[in-house]
């Protein structure tokens, strides 16, 4: 009986370790897409839907105090003209010039900068509403990359990566 229970415990432990490694790899994957000039303290929320090659969703991180202070002091000038992710300088991981919110093309639209990635993520409704409100008002900054959008929301001390593709 004790040999069997020891094996069961070992299997459960092994599965738990594999799940933890998978979660850490996934978190690292999304964090490395965000450019290095955006310091990240910790993950806040993440969600989405993935297929074999495509997916949509969002990852939300708390920005570190140095980033928040730099943005408060320099505003849009804090951000470089173009950004590369921590992951790679490959064009797929390059972002356009940063711009202040709101995006004029979406002011009277029911969509936001982060659609459809944010809706696909199914985050906490209160958090999602805060992010959508920030994207429709002044005070935040955003940039586009292939199949993704980043928005930095200084007021909430958040950076949001929304992706679709």
Buried (B, 14 or more C-beta within 10 A) or exposed (E): EEEEEEEEEEEEEEEEEEEEEEEEEEBEEBBBBBBEBBBBBEEBBBBBEEEEEEBBBBBBBBBBEEBBEBBEEEEEEBBEEEBBBBBEEEEEBBBBEBBEBBBEEBEEEEEBBBBBBBBBBBBEEEBBEBBBBBBBEEBBBBBBBEBBBBBBBBEBBBBBBBBBE
